[in-house]
Amino acid sequence: SSDAIAAGLAAYADERWIARERAVLQKSAQRLDRLLALSGCEVVGGTSLFRVARAPDARERFARLLAAGILVRPFDFDPTLLRFGLPRGREQWRRLAAALGTRA
């Protein structure tokens, strides 16, 4: 829509907003890395928007997370991998930590 395009163009022009968002994403990615490591996963890749983690019990983790209403992406080519998006907000962090059996 034209409103979305206008908002996007304004965001691209706002260098302070971009810097703030990059910092928030980097901090959230590091927080997710720690949370996944505490739960026994090995972070093996990702970007500032998602992380890829390896766990021998990834299929069981996927089922447990799904039952908790948390969507992660399994990979058919490697059943030990899961892709996690970055949680946004305190409640999403709490829910993910609880489903992983750790604390946020």
Summary of the structure (lengths in Angstrom):
residues: 104
radius of gyration: 15.8
end to end distance: 37.0
largest distance: 46.2
contacts: 260
relative contact order: 0.15
helix: 55%
strand: 20%
